[in-house]
Amino acid sequence: MDRLRRVRHDHLSSGVRVTSYKTIDGRGQSRELSGKGLQLRECEHVIVCCLEIEGGRGHDADAIQVKPLSRHVWVDRCSLRDCADGLVDVTNGSTDVTVSRCHLAAHDKAVLVGASSGHVEDRCIRVTIHHCFFDGTRQRHPRVRFGRVHLYNNYTRDWGIYAVCASVESQIISQCNIYKAGEKKRVFMYMEEQAADRDQISSGRIRSEGDLFLNGGEQHAAYASDAAGDAPWDFEVQDCYQSCSVQPASMALKKLLQCRAGWELVPLPPDVSSTDDKL
């Protein structure tokens, strides 16, 4: 099937506001958005599936922006690249967000979780990122403040500064991911900041389990970072969901993610009609 003949391109002059209980469904066609992105504000139970978003320009132009106070969001099989700000931002008290099987490329700041050290309401944030391909993006795979993030079965390669950053009070479980370094070898970075309601600065923590480090990527011990302070580790995957299908990090998984992450022509279910105006 000739993919180029199926592309519908929409250039947006302003961000698309998405309300609760909506599915933005690009299955059955190739749907490209440029100019601006999607804004999920104060909404819940939203699915964004099979879109290509690139070339967002202007102030605060993220490809997919989840803020404020949004929850139960699933971003699946999207290809995101080259926006003025971030590709995916989850901030300002938003939580229970999953980003899966996405391809992120041609960008500086890929994924931000937690707005700033002043946004202490972000202590509620929980995010899962799995089976994504971070393809040469420079940093933030993700960068996390305050939140609890589970990363599993992702492939990150050729970053420009670091792969994953744990900042103020964050806790990250990095499980069975593949990190292939380019010129920069640092996989995990710990950045100290002071929460607005605390007297001391602190970083976050990263627990690495079964990760595969390639091409000299620097490995770090579990629960690393002396600057995280005395706060106990309180994030466990089983407290967030009953089960998840984690595969061992392997070269076969790496190849699969390179080939299959991001937009692909997924057919619509038989009970959903295909029209040009689904978006």
C-alpha positions as CSV (number, residue, x, y, z in Angstrom):
1,M,0.0,0.0,0.0
2,D,1.4,3.4,-1.0
3,R,1.5,5.4,2.3
4,L,2.0,8.7,0.5
5,R,-1.3,8.5,-1.2
6,R,-3.1,8.2,2.1
7,V,-1.7,11.3,3.8
8,R,-4.1,14.0,5.0
9,H,-2.2,17.0,6.2
10,D,-3.7,19.7,8.5
11,H,-1.8,22.9,9.3
12,L,-3.1,24.3,12.6
13,S,-3.1,28.0,13.4
14,S,-3.9,27.3,17.0
15,G,-3.7,24.4,19.4
16,V,-6.6,21.8,19.3
17,R,-8.4,21.7,22.7
18,V,-9.4,18.2,23.6
19,T,-12.2,17.6,26.1
20,S,-13.0,14.7,28.2
21,Y,-14.1,11.2,27.0
22,K,-12.7,11.7,23.5
23,T,-10.6,9.6,21.2
24,I,-8.5,11.4,18.6
25,D,-8.2,8.5,16.2
26,G,-5.9,8.4,13.2
27,R,-6.3,4.7,12.4
28,G,-7.1,3.7,8.9
29,Q,-5.3,6.7,7.3
30,S,-2.2,8.8,7.7
31,R,-3.1,12.0,9.5
32,E,-0.4,14.7,9.9
33,L,-0.7,17.8,12.0
34,S,1.7,20.8,11.9
35,G,1.8,24.4,13.1
36,K,0.4,23.6,16.6
37,G,-0.4,20.6,18.6
38,L,-3.0,19.0,20.9
39,Q,-3.9,20.6,24.3
40,L,-5.5,18.3,26.9
41,R,-6.6,20.7,29.6
42,E,-8.6,19.8,32.6
43,C,-9.9,16.7,30.9
44,E,-10.0,13.0,31.6
45,H,-10.3,9.7,29.7
46,V,-8.7,10.7,26.5
47,I,-7.0,8.6,23.9
48,V,-4.7,10.0,21.2
49,C,-3.9,7.3,18.6
50,C,-2.0,7.0,15.3
51,L,-1.2,10.6,14.6
52,E,1.9,12.4,13.2
53,I,2.6,15.8,14.7
54,E,5.5,17.9,13.6
55,G,6.6,21.5,13.1
56,G,4.8,23.1,16.0
57,R,5.8,26.8,16.2
58,G,5.2,29.6,18.6
59,H,5.1,30.1,22.4
60,D,4.4,26.9,24.4
61,A,4.0,24.8,21.2
62,D,4.2,21.2,22.4
63,A,3.1,18.4,20.2
64,I,0.9,17.0,23.0
65,Q,0.4,19.0,26.1
66,V,-1.3,17.4,29.1
67,K,-2.0,20.2,31.6
68,P,-3.5,21.3,34.0
69,L,-5.4,18.7,36.1
70,S,-5.9,16.2,33.3
71,R,-5.9,12.4,34.0
72,H,-6.4,9.0,32.5
73,V,-4.7,9.9,29.2
74,W,-3.3,7.4,26.7
75,V,-1.0,8.5,23.8
76,D,-0.4,5.5,21.5
77,R,1.4,4.9,18.2
78,C,2.2,8.5,17.4
79,S,5.1,10.0,15.6
80,L,6.2,13.3,17.1
81,R,9.1,15.6,15.9
82,D,10.4,19.1,15.5
83,C,8.2,21.3,17.7
84,A,9.2,24.7,19.2
85,D,8.8,23.5,22.8
86,G,8.4,19.9,23.9
87,L,7.0,16.8,22.3
88,V,5.0,15.6,25.3
89,D,4.5,17.6,28.5
90,V,2.7,16.2,31.5
91,T,2.5,19.0,34.2
92,N,0.4,21.1,36.6
93,G,-1.3,18.3,38.5
94,S,-2.0,16.0,35.6
95,T,-1.7,12.2,36.3
96,D,-2.3,8.7,35.2
97,V,-0.8,9.2,31.7
98,T,0.5,6.5,29.5
99,V,2.7,7.1,26.4
100,S,3.2,3.9,24.4
101,R,4.7,2.8,21.1
102,C,5.6,6.3,20.0
103,H,8.5,7.5,17.8
104,L,10.1,10.8,19.0
105,A,12.7,12.3,16.8
106,A,14.4,15.5,15.4
107,H,14.0,17.4,18.7
108,D,15.7,18.9,21.7
109,K,13.4,18.4,24.8
110,A,11.4,15.2,24.3
111,V,9.2,14.5,27.4
112,L,8.8,16.7,30.5
113,V,7.0,15.4,33.6
114,G,6.5,18.1,36.2
115,A,6.5,21.8,35.4
116,S,9.0,23.3,37.8
117,S,10.2,23.2,41.4
118,G,7.5,25.6,42.3
119,H,4.7,23.4,41.1
120,V,4.4,21.2,44.2
121,E,1.0,19.9,43.1
122,D,3.0,17.7,40.6
123,R,3.7,15.3,43.5
124,C,0.6,13.5,42.4
125,I,1.9,12.7,38.9
126,R,2.1,9.1,37.7
127,V,3.3,8.4,34.2
128,T,4.1,5.2,32.3
129,I,6.2,5.2,29.1
130,H,6.7,2.0,27.3
131,H,7.8,0.6,23.9
132,C,8.8,4.0,22.6
133,F,11.7,4.9,20.4
134,F,13.6,8.0,21.3
135,D,15.5,8.5,18.1
136,G,18.4,11.0,18.5
137,T,16.4,13.5,20.6
138,R,18.8,15.6,22.7
139,Q,17.4,15.3,26.2
140,R,14.4,14.5,28.5
141,H,13.6,10.9,27.9
142,P,12.0,12.0,30.2
143,R,13.0,14.7,32.7
144,V,11.0,14.3,35.8
145,R,10.2,16.7,38.7
146,F,8.2,15.3,41.7
147,G,6.4,12.6,39.8
148,R,6.6,8.8,39.8
149,V,7.5,7.4,36.3
150,H,7.7,3.8,35.1
151,L,9.8,3.4,32.0
152,Y,10.0,0.0,30.4
153,N,10.9,-1.6,27.1
154,N,11.9,1.7,25.5
155,Y,14.8,2.3,23.1
156,T,16.8,5.5,23.5
157,R,19.8,6.2,21.2
158,D,22.2,9.0,20.4
159,W,21.0,11.6,22.9
160,G,22.8,14.9,23.1
161,I,23.1,15.6,26.9
162,Y,21.6,12.7,28.9
163,A,18.9,10.1,28.5
164,V,16.8,10.3,31.7
165,C,16.9,13.1,34.3
166,A,15.6,12.8,37.9
167,S,15.0,16.2,39.5
168,V,13.4,17.4,42.7
169,E,11.8,14.5,44.7
170,S,11.1,12.4,41.6
171,Q,11.3,8.6,41.5
172,I,11.8,6.7,38.3
173,I,11.9,3.0,37.7
174,S,13.8,2.2,34.5
175,Q,13.0,-1.4,33.7
176,C,14.4,-3.4,30.7
177,N,15.1,-0.4,28.5
178,I,17.8,-0.2,25.9
179,Y,20.2,2.8,26.0
180,K,22.6,3.2,23.1
181,A,25.0,6.1,23.6
182,G,26.4,8.2,20.9
183,E,29.0,10.8,21.7
184,K,27.5,11.5,25.1
185,K,27.7,8.6,27.4
186,R,25.7,9.7,30.5
187,V,22.5,7.8,30.7
188,F,21.1,9.0,34.0
189,M,21.3,12.6,35.3
190,Y,20.4,13.9,38.7
191,M,19.5,17.6,38.9
192,E,19.2,19.4,42.2
193,E,16.3,21.9,42.8
194,Q,14.5,23.2,45.8
195,A,10.8,22.6,46.1
196,A,8.8,25.7,46.9
197,D,7.7,24.3,50.2
198,R,11.0,22.8,51.3
199,D,14.2,24.3,52.9
200,Q,16.7,22.0,51.2
201,I,17.5,21.3,47.6
202,S,17.2,17.7,46.4
203,S,17.4,15.7,43.2
204,G,15.3,12.6,42.3
205,R,16.1,8.9,42.2
206,I,16.3,6.3,39.5
207,R,16.1,2.6,40.0
208,S,17.5,0.6,37.1
209,E,16.3,-3.0,36.6
210,G,17.4,-5.1,33.7
211,D,18.4,-2.2,31.5
212,L,20.7,-2.8,28.5
213,F,23.5,-0.2,28.1
214,L,25.2,-0.2,24.7
215,N,28.2,1.7,23.1
216,G,29.7,2.7,26.5
217,G,26.5,4.2,28.1
218,E,27.3,4.9,31.7
219,Q,25.5,2.6,34.1
220,H,24.4,3.7,37.5
221,A,23.5,1.8,40.6
222,A,20.0,1.3,41.8
223,Y,18.5,4.1,43.9
224,A,21.5,6.3,42.7
225,S,21.9,9.9,43.8
226,D,23.3,11.1,47.1
227,A,21.5,14.4,46.6
228,A,18.0,12.9,46.9
229,G,18.0,13.4,50.6
230,D,16.5,11.1,53.2
231,A,13.0,10.7,51.7
232,P,12.1,7.0,51.5
233,W,11.5,5.2,48.2
234,D,7.7,4.8,48.0
235,F,7.1,4.0,44.3
236,E,6.4,0.4,43.3
237,V,4.9,-0.7,40.0
238,Q,2.4,-3.1,41.6
239,D,0.9,-0.3,43.5
240,C,-0.1,1.4,40.2
241,Y,-1.4,-1.5,38.1
242,Q,-2.0,-5.2,38.5
243,S,0.4,-6.3,35.8
244,C,2.4,-5.2,32.8
245,S,4.1,-7.3,30.1
246,V,7.7,-6.4,30.4
247,Q,10.1,-8.1,28.0
248,P,13.8,-8.6,28.6
249,A,15.9,-5.9,27.0
250,S,17.5,-7.5,24.0
251,M,18.7,-6.8,20.4
252,A,15.5,-8.3,19.1
253,L,13.5,-5.8,21.1
254,K,15.7,-3.0,19.8
255,K,15.0,-4.0,16.2
256,L,11.3,-4.3,16.9
257,L,11.1,-0.8,18.3
258,Q,13.0,0.7,15.4
259,C,10.6,-0.9,13.0
260,R,7.3,-0.6,14.7
261,A,7.3,2.4,17.1
262,G,5.3,5.4,15.9
263,W,2.6,5.8,13.3
264,E,1.7,2.8,11.3
265,L,-1.3,2.0,9.2
266,V,-3.5,0.3,11.8
267,P,-6.9,-0.6,10.3
268,L,-10.1,0.7,12.0
269,P,-12.2,-1.9,13.9
270,P,-15.1,-3.1,11.8
271,D,-17.7,-1.3,13.9
272,V,-16.0,2.1,13.3
273,S,-16.7,3.9,10.0
274,S,-13.8,5.5,8.2
275,T,-14.4,9.2,7.3
276,D,-12.1,12.1,6.5
277,D,-13.5,14.0,9.5
278,K,-12.8,11.7,12.4
279,L,-10.4,14.2,13.9
